[in-house]
Amino acid sequence: MSAHEHEPIRGGGVGGAAASAAAAKRTGLGAEGASGRKVPKRLQRAGGRGPDGGGPPGMGRPAEKPLNLKASGARFLKTLKPERWRLLVAIILTIGSVVLGVIGPKMLGRATNTIFEGVVGKMVGTQLVQAGVLEAGQTMPKDQVMTLLQQAGEHGQSPIPERMLDMLNSMDFTAGVGIDSHVLGAILIGVLLVYLGSALLGYAQGILNAKVIQYTMYRLRRDVEAKLGRLPLSYFDHQEKGEVLSRVTNDIDNVGQTLQQTLTQLMFAIFQMLGILVMMLTISGWLTLVAVASIPVAGVVTALIAKRSQPQFIKQWASTGELNGHIEEMFTGHELVKVFGHQAEAGADFDRKNDALYQSSFKANAISMMIQPVMMFVSNLAYVVIAVLGGLRVASGTMSLGDVQAFIQYSRQFSQPVGQIASMMNLLQSGVASVERVFDLLDAEEQSPEPDAPLRVEGEIQGRVDFTDVSFSYSPEQPLIKGLRLWAKPGQTVAIVGPTGAGKTTLVNLLERFYEIQGGVIELDGVDTAKMNREELRDTLGMVLQDTWLFNGTIMENIRYGKPGATDEEVYAAARATYVDRFVHALPDGYQTVVDEEASNISAGEKQLLTIARAFLSDPAILILDEATSSVDTRTELLVQRAMNELRQGRTSFVIAHRLSTIRDANVIVVMEHGDVVEKGNHEELMAAQGAYYRLYQSQFAGAATDLV
């Protein structure tokens, strides 16, 4: 041994680690972390410790922070910036559609006037013929008719009642001439073309908005996916998986649905209100004042109702996340739930969370749905007032019947966008509440950035690893590792042993840079790993965990996951070297046999062999084996042990094991106890020293469990 290797072992307070994150490229890393079986977080939290007996404190879902819906809504609008040109074209199409749409009632008013004036002209002509003023078939212009009627009225001989003279004076008719079918037909054809053009422009705007929405949601999902890859492991330690999944799936889907249901309608509603307002002003300023007076009332009502429903929408989506988290935990840990008899408790917990979601959803929608009927009531009041005032003005001759008919139609149309905007408030509140939750994920603190000029190991990696004065803690209040010194020479097998909770997995997590050290340095072939690119660092590491992870695919695809570009022959060679080939041929489709996500169609030992084959194929310079044989039977353990021995050949290996029989041939055995590195040496040296390793060995092979007390 070198002088450096005879330096005293220092260390202290190494806590157990949380489970490791998803695998890096070319490793056999399991999805659920580096130690412990998958158990519901509720059961983990009951003991106050992570699956390795330690881990970051305070695991569990953090309290919801206060939400700022206005700021989140404004921020989300900024995410539409890349689609600004499409939105601009959509706005232009909307304006065109609205302009054509609001012209329609005005044209229909002209049609009404044409019909009414034709009827009046025919009626007046008939009256004048009966009075002997006109001959049958003869016509008379309006001016002559009005002069004649006024003169006759002065002598009390007018054939037309005097109360109708003001109304006739406001009309354009010719006595003896009926409805002009040519003019009426031209107007109706014009109305048809106008409405058809409005519909086509509206359809084009809807298609364009759909593209805007889908591209926006595509970018949002992409950003969330990229963010998940940049988040440190500590983020997932403090979040339930179901809660994270709810934000990534339910909340993003809700944002997309909200946009789909509101963006097009909102654009139409705003421009329609403006267009109709202009058209109403061209008809009557006083009646327009009556119609517009309903807007402040609607605004106040909407604001009051929205203020009450907003907190309920926030609770609704928070409750959705909690319920999803509970379901995910109970599903993945259903075996333990049954074993420990927690079915009733789990059911009661589900009922409580489900009831909370029901209550918040019901209250949110019940309150927000009050907006529509209240708006209808206000709109109907305005409609009644306009109808009465319009009728009086027609009778007084200050407005034509067609103008009143057009204005009433405009007033009804004017109330529609106001009501639509009001009814969209519940959707908008729900969508913005989901946006806030997605932004909360996007704003989460990321892992430390990669160095601008990352270092790399020059030439072929030898596999020397040095921990020098390493310090680490999950929280500043609870120091864990202090001044740890440990090294492994190229090709050595370093076994890390100790009781549960000693912090064995923490060391390999630091080597993988799943967590960043707070002091000291970890070097790979003399290069500081903190100054290396994470992906390049993890490319040199292969990991096989106790908790195996296989995805839904064929056995061939699962092995090739360790090296995506591997040929079939390379996969077969890795399978033969790790004894996978022995059982694959007994399967129905051989290497093309599909394993499901839980890999329920193959045994636990076969799953472990597959993960070893995957790591073997990646050909890592450094191998990490974390309790890789603790979940298999003795016979399978022999096969797994042989496969791991084959895998360890020519590589620096770190082996975490509870079964001391599996690491007797290790070059160096590091013993951790109560958070300290207390011993280091090979099996014979440590047994001769009769220290911590000796006691641990005796407890497994010679002593009773009570000897540990």
Secondary structure, 3 states (H helix, E strand, C coil): CCCHHHCCCCCCCCCCCCCCCCCCCCCCCCCCCCCCCCCCHHHHHHHCCCCCCCCCCCCCCCCCCCCCHHHHHHHHHHHCHHHHHHHHHHHHHHHHHHHHHHHHHHHHHHHHHHHHHHHHHHHHHHHHHHCCCCCCCCCEEHHHHHHHHHHHHHCCCCCCCHHHHHHHHCCCCEECCCCCHHHHHHHHHHHHHHHHHHHHHHHHHHHHHHHHHHHHHHHHHHHHHHHHHHCCHHHHHCCCHHHHHHHHHHHHHHHHHHHHHHHHHHHHHHHHHHHHHHHHHHHCHHHHHHHHCHHHHHHHHHHHHHHHHHHHHHHHHHHHHHHHHHHHHHHHCHHHHHHCCCHHHHHHHHHHHHHHHHHHHHHHHHHHCCHHHHHHHHHHHHHHHHHHHHHHHHHHCCCCHHHHHHHHHHHHHHHHHHHHHHHCHHHHHHHHHHHHHHHHHHCCCCCCCCCCCCECCCCCCCCCEEEEEEEECCECCECCEEEEEEEECCCCEEEEECCCCCCHHHHHHHHCCCCCCCEEEEEECCEEHHHECHHHHHHCEEEEECCCCCCCEEHHHHHHCCCCCCCHHHHHHHHHHCCHHHHHCCCCCHHHCEECCCCCCCCHHHHHHHHHHHHHHHCCCEEEEECCCCCCCHHHHHHHHHHHHHHHCCCEEEEECCCHHHHCCCCEEEEEECCEEEEEECHHHHHHHCCHHHHHHHHHHCCCHHHHC
